[in-house]
Amino acid sequence: MQHVDWNWIPQRPHFLATELSRLGHDLRVFHLRAWRRSGLVDQDPGIELPVVPTALGCLPRWSRPVVRRGDAAMVRRLGRTARALRPDVVWVTHPRLEPLVRKLTGVPVVYDCMDLAPDMAGADHRYVRSLETRLAARANTTIASSPRIADELSRRYPAAAGLSLVRNACRSDFAWPALTASGARPDAADGPVRVLFFGTIGPWLDMALLAALATAPAVHLKLIGPVRTALPPEVGPCVSGAMPQLALLEIARTWPHVLLLPFRSDDFAESVDPVKLYEYVALDRPILAPPLPVLRPAEPFLSYYRSVPQALAAVRADVDDTPGDRSARRAFVASNTWCARAREVDALLTKGF
């Protein structure tokens, strides 16, 4: 049961469902259908995820008091559908799905916590916290996607059942072509330095940095992904919108000189283990990032900036030097694929149930 639309940019629930299916688990995937369809793309036929999902239409702004009752009723109906399947385990990814768990008495529950949902902007924090409190108490196993989330869950719900850390990762069919192809990297930047970010463009990004790069001489900034926040006027022309991952992969392999992780240094950014961190390492390019603790596993492959002027200076300096050799990158990627993560989850399921 995932709260992320199946046609959203593939994220943790998509990949874990795919890889667990490949390991032999019999999965039925239900997802909440996004109210806003802009920014969604059909999954690529060339890398189609081998799980057929079932969508559930739900209400927008679901945590608002006026909407809660109707949204919760829809989720409970999903719970009745799920109960008819007689599952061995139910996997949920967000407190919003807690009402469906109430319909599944006696079924083991895994809570895969992707982010600190009660702290998200736009949510009714007290209401979401109450849902998560009930979900944490009901779950037989809780999985956190980052160390910060694991620490927060332990602090907030000390009596909850066993907590495990399973970080995010990258897909091998996304990674290996870039690491093995000869001559795929772009030539040295004689013209503008091409800087790429791909992913959801939200309020967690450093808009001051993006505006500075968008207007910097000899820099060509490109942002690929759905827009979920207001943008400075300088940044708007740099946005290409969402695209299927095969098309994205072709651009990411051949176009940029520098890959950018333009996260703001705040509590939210420090709690999220970004999927694109692993994808960036696999793409064999210089990576410019702020010094966030959650990024430390890939530290040998990152160039840090601590201010906008430092980032602007580093863009040109990083073009001709990719930190970390290719053998180290291959080893890092091999241990951080979704296939490897699914094996971790498989071991947890075997041990716990």
N, C-alpha and C positions, 0 to 999 in steps of 0.2 A: 504494500500500500504506500504509494509515494505521492507527495504533495506537489512534485514538479511535473508539469505537463510533459508527456512523452515526446512531443515535437519541439520542446525547448532545446536549447543547446545541450547536447548530451552531458550529463553530470553523474555524480557518484551513484545515484539509484539506478540509472540506465546501465552503467557499466557493471555494477555488482550483479544486477539481475542477469545480464548477458553471460558473465563468466560463471556464475553459480549454475546457470542452465547448462553450460558446456561441461561443467563438472558432474552433471547427471541429476541435479535436483529438478524436480517437477514443479515449475513455477507458474503461478497465475498472477499477472501484474495488473493492478488497478491504479489509476492515477486521477488526480483532480485536473479537470480540463480548465486551462487558463481562460479567464474571462476576456482578457485582452489577447487577441490573436496576432497583433503586430509583433514582428521580431521572431516569430516561430517559422521553422522550415521543416519540410518533410525530410525524414531520415534518408540518407544516401542509399540507393539500391546497391552500390558497390560494397558498402560496409554495413549492411542492414543488421540490426540487432535481432538475434534469433528468438525473440519473445514477442508474442502477440498481446498487446495491452488492451485493457478495457477502460474507457474514459467515463468519468462521472462529472457532470456539470455542477458546479458549485457557484456560490454567490461571491461577488467582489467585496472587498473591504470587510472581510468575514469577521474580524474581531470587534467591529463596532457593535455597541449594544443593540441597535435596531435590527441588525442583520444576524446576530448570533443564533437565535432560535431556529431560523430557517436553514442556516448553513449546517448546524449540528444535526438537524433532522435528516438532511440529505446524506451526511456522512454516516448516520446510523443506518439508513437504508442500505448503504454499501456494506455495512457490517452484517446485515441479514443475508445479503447475497454471498458474502464471504463465508458465513457459517454453513450455508448449504453445500459448500465445497468440502467441508470437513477437513480443514488444513491441519497439518502436523505442527506448523509454526506460522505465526503471523509477524511480518516485518513491517514496521511503521517508521516514517522518516520525519514526523513533525507532530507537535502537540495538537494541531488542528484535527488530526485523525483520532484523537483520544475517544470521541464518542463512539466510533465503530468498535473499539476494543471492549466497550461495555456489553456489546452483543455477542462477544466471543468468550463466554465463561468457560474455563477449563482448558483453553488453548494457550500454549506457551507464546509469549510475546517478546520480540526483540525491538528495542527502541534504538534506531540508528540516528544519533544526534549529529546533524550536519552543521548546525550553527546554534548560537544562543538565541533561540526564537523569541523569548520574552523581552530581549533587549533590542529587537529590530525596530528601526524607525517606522512609524505608521501603525504599529500594533498597539492594542490596549494591553499594556504590559501586565497589569494585575490579572486580567482574564487569561492571557496566554500562560502566565506563570501558574495559575490554578490548574489549567489543563495539563501542563507539563508535570506538576506535582503528582496528579493522579496517574499520569502515564508512567512516571518513574516508579511509583509504588506498585503498579500493575505489572511492569515489565519483568520478565525472568532474567533477561540480559540487557544491558545498556552498552552501546558502542559509541565512542566519541571519535570524531574525525581529526581532532587536533589535541595537543597536550593542554592548551588553555581551556578548551571545552571540557576535557576530562577533569581538570582541576576544579572548574566551576561546578560541574555536576556533583563531584564528591563533596564540595562544600555545601551546596544547596540541598542535596538529598542524601545525607550520610547513611540513612537506613535502607537505601535502595539496593537492589540485588547487584550481582557482580558487574563491574565496570571494566571494559577493555578499550584499548586504543587501537584503531585501525585507520591509518592515515589514507589520504587520497593518493592518486597515482595517475599514470598515463596509459593510453591504449597502445599496444605494441604495433598494430597496423598503422597507427599514426606516426610512431616514432622511427621505426627502423629504416624506412626509405631515406630519411634525412641523414641518418648516421652512416649509412652504407653507400649511398650514391656518391660517385666520384664526380667532382666538378659541379655539384649542385649549388655550392655556396656562391653568392654574388661576388663580382669583382670588387676590388677596393673602390671606395667612394671617391671618384674624381669629381662627380657632380654633387648634388644634395645628399646628405646622409639620410637613408631611409629608415625610419623608426616605426615599429609596428607594435600595437597592442590588440589582442583579440579576447573577447569575453563580454559579459554583460557590462554595460557602461552605466554605473550607478553612483550613488552619493558617497561611496567608500573610496572613490578615486580622487586623486589630488588635482582639482580643476585648475589651480594656479600653475602647476607644472605643465599640464596639457596645453593651457593657453600660451605659456612661454615657448613651448616647443612648436606650437602651431604658427607662431609669428617669428621664430628665430630664423635668421638668414642661413642658407645652405642646409636646412633641415626640412625633410618631407615627412610629416607625421601622418600615419594612417591608423584609424580605429575601426575594428570590425566587430560588430555585435549589436544586439538590441539596446536601445537607449531607454533607461528607466530613471532619468533625473534631468533637471534643467542643465543646459550646457552654456558656457560662455560663448558669445557670438564668434569668437576667433576659432573655437573648436568645431563648431557645426560642420563646416565644409570638409573636415578631415574624416567624418564618420561615413562608413560604407554600409552600415546596417548588417543584419545577420545573413549568413550564407551557409549552404550545406558544407559539411566538414571536408568532403573531398575537394571542393573548390577552395576552401580555406587552407587545406594542407598544401595545395599547389602554390598558393601565394606565400604561405609561411616558409616554405622550403626555398623559394627562389627570389623573393622580393626584398626582404629587409636586410639591412646591415646590422641593426641593433633591435633586440626585443625588449619591451618595456613592461615593468610591473609598477605602475604609478599609484600605489596604494597610499592612502593617508595613514599616518602613524597614530592610530587610536585603538581603543579597546576592541572595536569590531574587527578591524584588519588583523589584529594580533590573534584573534580567536579562529580565523578561517585558514584552513590549509588549502591554498589555491591549486586546483587541478592544473591550471596553466603553468605553474612552477615546474612540474614534471614534464609537461609537453615542451616547454621552452628548452629545458636541458637537452631533451631528445632532438631538438631541431638544430643543435650544433651552431648556435650564434652567440655573440656577446649578449649578456642579460644585465640590464640596469635596474636596480631595485633599492628600496629603502632598507635600512638594517633592522628588519622586524625579526623577533625571535623565532616566529613560526617558519621563516625561510631558511633557518640554519642548516637543515639537512643538505641543502644544495649550495651551501656557502662557497665551496671551491670553484663553482661555476658562475658566481655572481660578482658584479661590480657595484658597490654600494654608493649611494649619494645621500647626503644629509641636508641638502638645501637645493632650491631651484637653480641658483647659479652653479653649484657643483654638478648638478645633473646636466646642465647645458654644456659645461666644459667636458664632462665625461662622455657625452654622445660622440664627439669627434675622437677622443682618445681611445675609445673602446673598439672602434671600427676595425682596426687591423690586428686585434688580439682577442681570441676567444679563451677566457680563463678555463683551465683544466684540459687535459688531452683527451683525445677521442676514446682511448681505451678506458679511462676513468668514467667518461660519460656513459659508455656502453654498460659498464658494470653498475653504475647508478641506476640507469633505466631498467636494466634486467631485474633489479631487486625492487623496482617500484612500478611494476605494471599492474593493471587491474586483475590480470590472471593471478599474480602473486598475492594480491589482497584477497581475492576470492578464496584462495587456499587457506589464508588466515581465518577467514570467516567460516569456512568449511570445518576447520579444526575446532572453532568455538562452538558451532552447532553440534558437532559430534560429541564434544565434551559436555556441553550443557544440557542436551536433550537426548 
